[in-house]
């Protein structure tokens, strides 16, 4: 008994001496980890506190084990100071999870990360981390989750990643990783999700990746991967999401994809895939989303694809009928820009659940079936640019959710359904270039959501309803409309109006009232030509002739007399006249230019004959030739150098302030230049191009003057001058902050997208540079100097001499002298980088246009005269611009995006 008690006392004694020692150890470890945490300044409230008085395990974002050792550090959307290197990682031997997401961390990932051998989760996505991944990552053999997406990390993917054999989730998207995909990643046999999208990776997909049998998600989109897609990918039978879009893959779609029985999402869009679409894909029972847009796929679309919810096969070479078997489960269908034929009866009678349908730009024939009225969920219906005929069925007005209806460029005839007003959600209606007859239903004018109506080139008769003035866009040109134009003054929101080539009569009073009510009325070049409108209420204005084939001349009082009468208006009509008379006569001028330059060769001869006969041909604002010439000569003191504000591609630019207080920019062709055919042609070319352009980010041309003494163009005045000058001056450069620079780049992108994609034929500027980007007082960007612009002829080789500004010319233009839209895309990329960097990228281009940002960190590109952007959203906008610019300056023009893609990306 004593022996037992002695043993018990001995054990108690041992425990007594051990307990304080354990407590002391706990305290020492806590102090070490507490000091490491305090050193980061991430908890400012504890910086000056005594570690003995606080328990760091209670701090925000910290979790400890029972012994008081930190096992988890977790932050999300916190504005943390410093970088990851400020955290002494060696102080956390028991750390299991390090999660610091979207917190603005900077710098690189330190090599110390390899000391965290117990780490199972490392998540640092959404920060500003840069540099290469450390080789010490190979030590984290227990790691299961690695999230480093949305940073500025660069370099090649380290082979060390192959050592993380327990990894299940690897997310490295939205960085600048380059190089090829390592075959050694196939060692990660436990991997379930791999995301390497939106990087600069190149080369083929290693067939060995098929050994990662646990993969459910594989994202490799938006890189520069090439070659054919390995047939072995079909072995990944657990795959649910496969995204290989926006790369350079070629060859056919592997038939082995039919083995991916669990597949839900498939994106192979924006590649160079060819051959037919395998039927095996249509047989996948779980597949819901298929995107194969912008490839070179051929053959028919199998009816079984109707079992899929989202189908985008646009911009391919697909043929055959549009037919899907019943029951059709499609919600989104895009077959635009293919070679589909036949009628659409089967489509409209089977696919009742469609919400979006675009089958435009095919060769579809036949009538629009009345079954289309059963697609009551449709919000977008685009059947434009086909060969559809017959009446528009009245059942189409059953589509109560429809917001966009585009049936333009077909052979539809007959009257419009009288109950069009039932489409209460409709915003855009385009029925242009058909043979539609009858009157415009009153229901269209009463639709409250409608903003855009285009009915041009039809056979519509009757009056124009006054309520149509509520729209923002109205094109009724080339019809048989008659009656007075009577827009309601109090509800007029028109921004674009074209009534040309009709039989309209009556006074233009309501049009002027409408334009007076609005400050921004963009009337097209020939909005009123070909009508019989009455101008008799305006004795100051005498229209001698207004038709497409005759010259329009205006005789009006001098600017000073107009100013005097503005102070003493006799009535509202006269008041409107004195304000908007320049608009009316300017419209006549635009008609003149439009008419004269429809045929370029005939234009040259006409200008020559007029010049020989009269000595000058002038159409500027509201002046006749003599008054305009004399007024501008007076305003510039015969083009004295003190009024010169710059030099364009073929002449000097002068500031001219007229007596009425308005300021214009005059581009004057000097006598020597006027005698040179190349400069004279540039002058005429600029007039021809600009008079047909209508975009808010293209410099407005008010008129021109051909005189026996000098020739000049009259432009909208840009207060801040060229972008080049603004960036060259340190003081003005600081005024253009980051968002202003981003917005200027967006302005230029939108203008070029309009020129390339919304003009017919497309227009290539050929001299996009910061010298030709002009800024107004609001720091908005405008594209100017169209002397080198070229109309692309689809039936021509478009071979050209080399023009443009050195440093902005696309390499292929210098090599083969063939101009395409991609030449402007390259120049835009250089301008975007120069705008962000404050100077021409110079030697940086040779690196960037091959590697698309390889090894280049954002801080090395940004203009050092501005502080580094601290706002995360602004930084993301800048990164978006840089990434787009990198893509634009790629050496291979086929790899560059279109300006439409650029414009959409910058606007998203």
MIDO-644254 format. One line per 3 residues: their letters; for each residue x, y, z of C-alpha. Coordinates in pm, whole numbers, plus 50000, padded with zeros to 5 digits. Each point is the difference from the previous one (the first is absolute). Layout:
a> X/Y/Z; ...;
END
This chain:
xxx> 50000/50000/50000; 50280/50233/50087; 50174/49904/49682;
xxx> 49695/50101/49796; 49964/50331/50181; 50369/50072/49947;
xxx> 49959/49944/49629; 49694/50227/49993; 50186/50275/50184;
xxx> 50294/49963/49769; 49774/50039/49697; 49835/50307/50149;
xxx> 50339/50147/50072; 50111/49942/49641; 49678/50158/49870;
xxx> 50046/50294/50236; 50343/50075/49856; 49894/49934/49640;
xxx> 49690/50220/50000; 50175/50338/50041; 50251/49896/49732;
xxx> 49718/49922/49753; 49834/50332/50080; 50325/50185/49947;
xxx> 50049/49830/49664; 49650/50099/49895; 50067/50360/50100;
xxx> 50331/50011/49812; 49846/49863/49679; 49715/50247/50033;
xxx> 50242/50286/50040; 50195/49894/49694; 49691/49973/49781;
xxx> 49847/50315/50151; 50314/50200/49925; 49998/49872/49641;
xxx> 49639/50107/49958; 50049/50343/50157; 50301/50065/49773;
xxx> 49776/50000/49692; 49798/50307/50113; 49688/49815/49886;
xxx> 49852/50045/50349; 50087/50364/50078; 49805/49995/50327;
xxx> 50255/49756/50146; 50323/50156/49876; 50080/50174/50331;
xxx> 49835/49748/50228; 50184/49762/50231; 49987/49643/49879;
xxx> 49947/49884/50359; 49672/50195/50010; 49850/49872/49677;
xxx> 49909/49666/49851; 50074/50001/49628; 49776/49695/49956;
xxx> 49702/50234/50043; 50111/50235/49723; 49800/50034/49681;
xxx> 50100/49742/49741; 50202/49783/50241; 49914/49649/50114;
xxx> 50213/49801/50245; 50015/49641/50116; 49949/49896/50364;
xxx> 50367/50066/50074; 49961/50363/49888; 50199/49962/49679;
xxx> 49871/50172/49684; 49861/49749/49750; 49801/50236/49775;
xxx> 50043/50355/49870; 49700/50115/49798; 49921/50339/49843;
xxx> 49762/50095/49722; 49949/50346/49847; 50207/50174/50267;
xxx> 50231/50290/49916; 50322/49856/50143; 50321/50201/49998;
xxx> 50339/49873/49895; 50064/49677/49816; 50007/49631/50075;
xxx> 50370/50021/50082; 49917/50209/50310; 49852/49688/50159;
xxx> 50276/49787/50153; 49875/49663/49878; 50266/49811/50196;
xxx> 49807/50089/50317; 49700/49783/49904; 50116/49638/49987;
xxx> 49647/49871/50064; 49820/50212/49740; 49751/49795/49800;
xxx> 49817/50269/49805; 50127/50335/49867; 49720/50188/49829;
xxx> 50050/50368/49911; 49767/50077/49710; 49928/50330/49827;
xxx> 50192/50202/50258; 50238/50203/49783; 50319/49811/50092;
xxx> 50301/50101/49792; 50344/49863/49932; 50091/49640/49925;
xxx> 49922/49673/50177; 50303/49949/50228; 50214/49687/49998;
xxx> 49909/49968/50368; 49669/49857/49888; 50177/49665/49975;
xxx> 50041/49993/50382; 49627/49946/50046; 50026/49625/49958;
xxx> 49662/49935/50167; 49811/50230/49766; 49698/49843/49829;
xxx> 49844/50318/49860; 50180/50302/49847; 49770/50265/49856;
xxx> 50132/50339/49888; 49769/50082/49708; 49895/50352/49903;
xxx> 50311/50185/50122; 50289/50182/49828; 50259/49733/50041;
xxx> 50268/49995/49733; 50315/49813/49904; 50056/49629/49956;
xxx> 49865/49718/50211; 50267/49891/50254; 50162/49660/49953;
xxx> 49944/49934/50373; 49635/49923/49921; 50125/49647/49942;
xxx> 50032/49960/50381; 49625/50039/50054; 49929/49633/49944;
xxx> 49684/50011/50212; 49844/50279/49794; 49655/49923/49861;
xxx> 49874/50343/49889; 50213/50260/49819; 49816/50319/49893;
xxx> 50220/50271/49845; 49766/50134/49731; 49955/50366/49910;
xxx> 50349/50130/50081; 50296/50119/49793; 50210/49687/50037;
xxx> 50225/49919/49707; 50269/49768/49873; 49966/49638/49900;
xxx> 49803/49754/50208; 50257/49843/50236; 50066/49630/49981;
xxx> 49966/50010/50380; 49621/49991/49956; 50031/49635/49896;
xxx> 50121/49918/50353; 49668/50100/50157; 49862/49651/49959;
xxx> 49709/50056/50242; 49873/50306/49813; 49629/49998/49915;
xxx> 49940/50360/49888; 50253/50205/49800; 49885/50349/49893;
xxx> 50256/50225/49827; 49770/50189/49760; 50020/50372/49915;
xxx> 50376/50034/50038; 50285/50036/49751; 50144/49650/50007;
xxx> 50177/49904/49680; 50183/49705/49850; 49857/49662/49918;
xxx> 49784/49765/50204; 50222/49754/50188; 49923/49635/49939;
xxx> 50109/49940/50360; 49674/50155/50127; 49847/49666/49907;
xxx> 50155/49872/50329; 49721/50183/50186; 49769/49703/49981;
xxx> 49781/50126/50286; 49929/50327/49819; 49630/50076/49960;
xxx> 50010/50354/49863; 50272/50164/49787; 49962/50366/49892;
xxx> 50282/50155/49796; 49777/50227/49791; 50080/50361/49905;
xxx> 50376/49971/49994; 50260/50002/49723; 50061/49625/49981;
xxx> 50093/49852/49666; 50063/49665/49838; 49780/49688/49991;
xxx> 49808/49821/50273; 50213/49702/50111; 49810/49673/49937;
xxx> 50122/49885/50343; 49741/50229/50163; 49753/49723/49928;
xxx> 50145/49814/50301; 49839/50253/50239; 49691/49786/50018;
xxx> 49849/50189/50294; 49973/50326/49804; 49652/50149/49996;
xxx> 50097/50350/49880; 50265/50092/49741; 50034/50370/49907;
xxx> 50270/50092/49748; 49821/50281/49811; 50146/50332/49886;
xxx> 50360/49895/49952; 50210/49933/49690; 49978/49623/50006;
xxx> 50020/49835/49660; 50017/49670/49820; 49717/49752/50000;
xxx> 49795/49906/50304; 50126/49659/50115; 49757/49716/49946;
xxx> 50101/49872/50345; 49795/50278/50165; 49704/49772/49940;
xxx> 50134/49773/50277; 49913/50257/50269; 49663/49848/50067;
xxx> 49937/50205/50315; 50040/50327/49809; 49708/50240/50038;
xxx> 50145/50333/49882; 50237/50021/49702; 50099/50351/49888;
xxx> 50263/50022/49724; 49862/50313/49832; 50196/50295/49862;
xxx> 50320/49818/49907; 50159/49892/49673; 49892/49636/49986;
xxx> 49967/49847/49656; 49877/49673/49858; 49672/49825/50062;
xxx> 49806/49957/50323; 50098/49660/50145; 49723/49746/49966;
xxx> 50116/49864/50338; 49815/50291/50159; 49699/49775/49969;
xxx> 50145/49803/50295; 49969/50300/50236; 49669/49880/50138;
xxx> 50004/50244/50296; 50074/50309/49789; 49777/50302/50069;
xxx> 50198/50285/49837; 50211/49998/49681; 50170/50310/49857;
xxx> 50223/49971/49693; 49910/50344/49859; 50248/50251/49854;
xxx> 50241/49741/49859; 50076/49867/49651; 49823/49667/50026;
xxx> 49889/49841/49673; 49800/49703/49878; 49646/49900/50104;
xxx> 49851/50013/50348; 50005/49640/50134; 49659/49849/50058;
xxx> 50146/49841/50314; 49983/50341/50171; 49628/50031/49929;
xxx> 49947/49660/50166; 50144/50114/50336; 49698/49984/50228;
xxx> 50125/50245/50267; 50138/50267/49766; 49832/50339/50048;
xxx> 50241/50256/49850; 50193/49979/49670; 50195/50294/49854;
xxx> 50181/49940/49670; 49984/50355/49862; 50264/50153/49770;
xxx> 50155/49686/49858; 49999/49847/49651; 49762/49713/50066;
xxx> 49803/49860/49707; 49708/49769/49937; 49651/49989/50148;
xxx> 49873/50057/50353; 49851/49673/50119; 49637/50021/50122;
xxx> 50105/49837/50330; 50176/50322/50102; 49653/50121/50091;
xxx> 50045/49813/50330; 50254/50259/50116; 49904/50323/50179;
xxx> 50270/50235/49867; 50129/49966/49644; 50237/50249/49833;
xxx> 50123/49884/49658; 50034/50352/49855; 50271/50107/49753;
xxx> 50074/49662/49845; 49926/49843/49661; 49711/49778/50099;
xxx> 49746/49898/49738; 49670/49819/49975; 49661/50067/50156;
xxx> 49926/50148/50340; 49812/49707/50149; 49979/49860/50353;
xxx> 49816/49693/50116; 49708/50014/50238; 50008/50067/50287;
xxx> 50239/50292/49948; 50154/50123/50326; 50197/50293/49859;
xxx> 49999/50326/50196; 50281/50181/49814; 50072/49943/49630;
xxx> 50258/50189/49792; 50058/49872/49646; 50084/50340/49852;
xxx> 50261/50046/49728; 49982/49652/49850; 49874/49852/49673;
xxx> 49677/49846/50127; 49724/49950/49742; 49638/49892/49983;
xxx> 49704/50132/50195; 49958/50042/50375; 49662/49835/50047;
xxx> 50139/49712/50204; 50193/50236/50226; 49702/50219/50082;
xxx> 49762/49706/50048; 50224/49797/50234; 50207/50239/50209;
xxx> 49739/50178/50209; 50226/50072/50297; 50258/50210/49816;
xxx> 50095/50326/50171; 50268/50110/49752; 50009/49916/49629;
xxx> 50247/50141/49748; 50000/49835/49657; 50108/50311/49810;
xxx> 50240/50012/49706; 49917/49661/49851; 49817/49894/49683;
xxx> 49668/49907/50154; 49694/50017/49778; 49623/49976/50020;
xxx> 49752/50179/50222; 50011/50063/50373; 49770/49736/50142;
xxx> 49707/50106/50215; 50139/49752/50256; 50254/50269/50096;
xxx> 49720/50148/50208; 50027/49699/50231; 50354/50091/50110;
xxx> 49861/50220/50275; 50326/50003/50199; 50203/50166/49723;
xxx> 50179/50323/50094; 50222/50022/49688; 49893/49890/49652;
xxx> 50244/50070/49717; 49931/49855/49654; 50163/50281/49804;
xxx> 50204/49968/49681; 49839/49688/49860; 49758/49936/49713;
xxx> 49678/49974/50198; 49682/50103/49820; 49629/50037/50050;
xxx> 49810/50197/50261; 50108/50059/50357; 49753/49774/50185;
xxx> 49767/50177/50238; 50079/49731/50259; 50341/50158/50049;
xxx> 49828/50260/50216; 49934/49728/50260; 50365/50026/50111;
xxx> 49935/50214/50304; 50358/49967/50130; 50170/50099/49673;
xxx> 50251/50285/50031; 50181/49977/49665; 49838/49911/49667;
xxx> 50227/50010/49695; 49861/49880/49667; 50199/50241/49784;
xxx> 50153/49919/49661; 49754/49735/49884; 49721/49986/49739;
xxx> 49703/50041/50233; 49695/50173/49859; 49645/50089/50086;
xxx> 49883/50235/50274; 50122/50005/50358; 49774/49828/50254;
xxx> 49759/50258/50138; 50044/49878/50357; 50376/50065/50015;
xxx> 49928/50206/50310; 49953/49677/50195; 50380/49964/50015;
xxx> 50015/50211/50314; 50361/49909/50089; 50146/50064/49653;
xxx> 50296/50241/49994; 50154/49940/49657; 49802/49943/49678;
xxx> 50186/49954/49671; 49801/49910/49689; 50221/50185/49754;
xxx> 50074/49903/49640; 49692/49789/49933; 49691/50063/49787;
xxx> 49757/50075/50282; 49698/50204/49893; 49706/50169/50164;
xxx> 50011/50259/50276; 50192/50013/50325; 49761/49863/50263;
xxx> 49912/50254/50266; 50081/49733/50257; 50372/50035/49920;
xxx> 49990/50370/50085; 49832/49926/50332; 50247/49735/50121;
xxx> 50150/50146/50318; 50320/49791/50007; 50090/50044/49635;
xxx> 50319/50201/49938; 50132/49895/49658; 49795/49961/49680;
xxx> 50156/49933/49659; 49756/49956/49710; 50218/50136/49720;
xxx> 49978/49871/49640; 49647/49863/50002; 49672/50103/49832;
xxx> 49828/50151/50299; 49742/50271/49930; 49796/50247/50198;
xxx> 50096/50254/50264; 50266/50003/50270; 49828/49987/50337;
xxx> 50098/50295/50224; 50051/49759/50290; 50302/49849/49823;
xxx> 50195/50301/50125; 50019/49818/50334; 50258/49761/49855;
xxx> 50374/50059/50018; 50072/49845/49656; 49766/50022/49702;
xxx> 50089/49906/49641; 49709/50009/49754; 50206/50081/49692;
xxx> 49928/49864/49651; 49628/49933/50038; 49684/50165/49860;
xxx> 49901/50195/50310; 49799/50316/49956; 49834/50271/50202;
xxx> 50138/50252/50246; 50279/49940/50249; 49839/50087/50333;
xxx> 50211/49875/50289; 49868/50095/50342; 50227/50263/50148;
xxx> 49947/49904/50365; 50084/49632/49959; 50280/50006/49743;
xxx> 50306/49791/50080; 50138/49945/49650; 50376/49965/49973;
xxx> 50010/49854/49649; 49749/50077/49725; 49990/49909/49631;
xxx> 49691/50077/49790; 50176/50022/49664; 49862/49869/49671;
xxx> 49631/50017/50087; 49718/50233/49896; 49974/50200/50321;
xxx> 49841/50345/49978; 49919/50285/50232; 50212/50222/50216;
xxx> 50317/49890/50178; 49895/50200/50305; 49941/49699/50222;
xxx> 50338/49854/49906; 50170/50323/50101; 49795/50015/50319;
xxx> 50107/49645/50072; 50365/50083/49942; 49959/50312/50211;
xxx> 49860/49796/50285; 50296/49764/49980; 50362/50105/50030;
xxx> 50126/49687/49824; 49822/49933/49671; 50219/49797/49767;
xxx> 49838/50043/49659; 50147/49786/49726; 50163/50142/49689;
xxx> 49687/49988/49785; 49716/49990/50252; 49755/50213/49795;
xxx> 50120/49961/49641; 49750/49870/49746; 49692/50146/50175;
xxx> 49787/50307/49932; 50030/50174/50335; 49888/50359/50024;
xxx> 50261/50257/50105; 49781/50303/49917; 49962/50100/50363;
xxx> 50370/50085/49995; 50055/50295/49766; 50368/50002/50091;
xxx> 50045/49656/49846; 49967/49939/49629; 50031/49642/49885;
xxx> 50075/50002/49627; 50009/49624/49965; 49988/49702/50231;
xxx> 50050/49665/49830; 50253/49726/49992; 50159/50098/49672;
xxx> 50007/50382/50007; 50208/50250/50189; 49843/50180/50296;
xxx> 50081/50366/50048; 49903/50218/50293; 49994/50380/50013;
xxx> 49979/50125/50357; 50086/50317/50192; 50335/50058/50164;
xxx> 50069/49873/50352; 49986/50351/50147; 49651/50070/49866;
xxx> 49879/49667/50135; 50142/50090/50341; 49815/50335/49997;
xxx> 49668/49837/49924; 50053/49741/50274; 49964/50279/50255;
xxx> 49670/50115/49851; 49802/49690/49899; 49662/50084/49856;
xxx> 49861/49661/50086; 50096/49650/50097; 50044/49896/49637;
xxx> 50254/50270/49928; 50176/49921/50326; 50031/49635/49900;
xxx> 50120/50103/49658; 50283/50215/50129; 50121/49716/50221;
xxx> 49960/49707/49766; 50051/50152/49659; 50364/49883/50000;
xxx> 49871/49647/50061; 49764/50017/49701; 50253/50142/49757;
xxx> 50267/49773/50141; 49762/49718/49917; 49981/50128/49644;
xxx> 50378/50002/49988; 50014/49645/50126; 49755/49906/49726;
xxx> 50233/50159/49749; 50296/49804/50127; 49802/49678/50019;
xxx> 49882/50046/49642; 50332/50106/49856; 50201/49727/50161;
xxx> 49772/49705/49931; 50204/49950/49688; 50360/50083/50074;
xxx> 50115/50040/49640; 49702/50214/49905; 50070/50214/50305;
xxx> 50353/50077/49893; 49885/50112/49657; 49723/50217/50146;
xxx> 50232/50176/50241; 50249/50063/49721; 49739/50150/49769;
xxx> 49853/50219/50275; 50343/50120/50103; 50092/50092/49644;
xxx> 49674/50185/49952; 49963/50194/50323; 50337/49989/50170;
xxx> 49851/49852/50319; 49757/49735/50115; 49904/50050/50362;
xxx> 49740/49854/50233; 50057/50098/50359; 49741/50036/50274;
xxx> 49740/50262/49909; 50211/50201/49758; 50030/50008/49626;
xxx> 50351/49955/49864; 50106/50364/49992; 49883/50089/50349;
xxx> 50147/49686/50153; 50338/50052/49842; 50019/50368/50098;
xxx> 49884/49939/50358; 50258/49731/50063; 50273/50207/49836;
xxx> 49909/50286/50236; 49981/49776/50307; 50348/49858/49937;
xxx> 50153/50319/49855; 50067/49819/49675; 50116/49686/50185;
xxx> 50258/50176/50209; 50236/49764/50184; 49886/50131/50339;
xxx> 49668/49818/49940; 50170/49674/49906; 49933/49734/50264;
xxx> 50154/49695/49835; 50095/49812/49688; 49793/49721/49850;
xxx> 50089/49729/49753; 49994/50234/49700; 49940/50353/50129;
xxx> 50010/50239/50293; 49714/50044/50248; 49883/50347/50104;
xxx> 49765/50130/50267; 49728/50224/49856; 49766/50194/50226;
xxx> 49714/50156/49802; 49812/50318/50095; 49706/49799/50130;
xxx> 50229/49858/50269; 50027/49648/49858; 50346/49847/49967;
xxx> 50104/49754/49731; 50314/49817/49896; 50114/50053/49640;
xxx> 50227/49748/49833; 50164/50193/49717; 50170/49844/49702;
xxx> 50297/50221/49913; 50055/50112/49641; 50290/49761/49946;
xxx> 49800/49711/50147; 49691/50092/49797; 50203/49963/49682;
xxx> 50108/49649/50095; 49753/49729/49886; 50057/49787/50311;
xxx> 49906/50282/50240; 49710/50116/49785; 49868/49643/50001;
xxx> 50036/49983/50378; 49794/50317/50028; 49719/49858/49787;
xxx> 50029/49665/50177; 49948/50160/50339; 49687/50179/49876;
xxx> 49863/49682/49848; 50054/49788/50310; 49898/50245/50270;
xxx> 49675/50108/49839; 49873/49643/50025; 50105/49942/50361;
xxx> 49764/50064/50291; 50152/49911/50333; 50041/50208/50313;
xxx> 50370/49913/50030; 50095/50097/49645; 50098/50362/49943;
xxx> 49714/50181/49828; 50060/50154/49658; 49792/50317/49952;
xxx> 50106/50075/49645; 50273/50061/49747; 50121/50269/49766;
xxx> 50175/49959/49663; 50137/50340/49903; 50245/50117/49741;
xxx> 50214/50138/50285; 49979/49716/50250; 49802/49694/50101;
xxx> 49888/49927/50354; 49774/49779/50210; 49785/50131/50286;
xxx> 49991/49780/50310; 49852/49994/50346; 50247/50173/50231;
xxx> 50170/49782/50260; 50105/50208/50300; 50260/49763/50145;
xxx> 50179/49925/49674; 50154/49664/49916; 50051/49714/50243;
xxx> 50369/50000/49907; 50044/50360/50113; 49798/49941/50317;
xxx> 50220/49705/50097; 50322/50174/49904; 49942/50290/50240;
xxx> 50051/49891/50361; 49749/50249/50140; 49715/49904/49767;
xxx> 50090/49630/50028; 49936/50010/50375; 49656/50149/49929;
xxx> 49912/49689/49800; 49951/49757/50285; 49968/49623/49960;
xxx> 49626/49986/49935; 50019/50285/49750; 50267/49807/49813;
xxx> 49795/49682/50010; 49696/50188/49870; 50200/50161/49718;
xxx> 50112/49652/49892; 49640/49881/50011; 49892/50298/49788;
xxx> 50255/49914/49732; 49902/49632/50009; 49632/50080/49950;
xxx> 50077/50230/49706; 50218/49741/49826; 49746/49724/50064;
xxx> 49740/50220/49830; 50228/50060/49700; 50092/49633/49959;
xxx> 49667/49833/50070; 49717/50251/49957; 50110/50166/49676;
xxx> 49946/49845/49660; 50256/49966/49858; 50220/49989/50312;
xxx> 50236/50292/50051; 50361/49955/50110; 50165/50312/50140;
xxx> 50359/49886/49927; 50156/50272/50220; 49879/49946/50357;
xxx> 50250/50170/50232; 49986/50225/50304; 50057/50294/49764;
xxx> 49667/49922/49833; 49801/49948/50320; 49854/50335/50105;
xxx> 49859/50106/50338; 49718/50238/50076; 49952/50203/50317;
xxx> 49848/49696/50178; 50306/49786/49918; 49797/49783/49764;
xxx> 50191/49833/49716; 49925/50058/49630; 50154/49836/49694;
xxx> 50115/50256/49743; 50213/50044/49684; 49843/49770/49744;
xxx> 50229/50099/49714; 50143/49649/49982; 49672/49814/50060;
xxx> 49909/49719/49764; 49664/49848/49905; 50043/49623/49994;
xxx> 49883/49835/49678; 49898/49636/50058; 50067/49928/49630;
xxx> 50349/50144/50003; 50337/49896/50138; 50010/50330/50194;
xxx> 50369/50031/49927; 50129/50342/50100; 50307/50212/50038;
xxx> 50136/50021/50352; 49844/50293/50183; 49976/50091/50365;
xxx> 50222/50119/50282; 50324/49820/50075; 49966/49796/50317;
xxx> 49628/49935/49952; 50003/49810/49668; 49904/49633/50018;
xxx> 50288/49770/49901; 49798/49816/49732; 49922/50330/49826;
xxx> 50369/50069/49963; 50059/49644/49882; 49727/49934/49743;
xxx> 49841/50347/49954; 49646/49861/50037; 49773/50209/50220;
xxx> 49738/49839/50224; 49813/50105/50312; 50264/49816/50206;
xxx> 50249/50276/49902; 49791/50247/50199; 49971/49746/50283;
xxx> 50379/49988/50032; 50026/50381/49997; 49726/50019/50263;
xxx> 50197/49763/50225; 50304/50227/49978; 49787/50307/50076;
xxx> 49840/49827/50300; 50340/49909/50147; 50131/50350/49935;
xxx> 49696/50151/50173; 50047/49781/50308; 50378/50033/50002;
xxx> 50022/50370/49917; 50248/49938/49718; 50037/49786/49691;
xxx> 50074/49639/50110; 50300/49993/49763; 50223/49697/50049;
xxx> 49740/49849/50228; 49792/49920/49690; 50250/49745/49871;
xxx> 49959/49807/50324; 49628/50051/50045; 49883/49914/49651;
xxx> 50158/49657/50026; 49931/49912/50361; 49686/50199/50075;
xxx> 50124/50135/50329; 50246/49725/50093; 50210/50113/50293;
xxx> 49864/50355/49988; 49852/50127/50325; 49733/50267/50008;
xxx> 50211/50245/50195; 50260/49986/49723; 49744/50113/49743;
xxx> 49813/50274/50190; 50080/50368/49965; 50226/50081/50296;
xxx> 49868/50357/50010; 49674/49870/50148; 49979/49818/50334;
xxx> 49944/49627/49980; 49621/49938/50003; 49892/49897/50347;
xxx> 49638/49948/49909; 49951/49634/49910; 49733/50067/49740;
xxx> 50216/50259/49824; 50295/49764/50001; 49783/49730/49846;
xxx> 49890/50240/49727; 50364/50079/49923; 50088/49631/49994;
xxx> 49709/49939/49764; 50133/50271/49767; 50353/49860/50014;
xxx> 49885/49645/49930; 49797/50121/49703; 50297/50204/49876;
xxx> 50231/49699/50028; 49761/49799/49784; 49976/50281/49744;
xxx> 50375/50020/49933; 50058/49632/49935; 50216/49945/49693;
xxx> 49752/49762/49836; 49697/50211/49896; 49776/49693/50018;
xxx> 50066/49980/50373; 49896/50359/50061; 49643/50068/50106;
xxx> 49765/50205/49786; 49917/50353/50108; 49649/49883/50076;
xxx> 50146/49742/50240; 50220/50272/50150; 49711/50243/50038;
xxx> 49783/49736/50166; 50278/49884/50231; 50076/50354/50118;
xx> 49630/50068/50057; 49930/49681/50197;
END
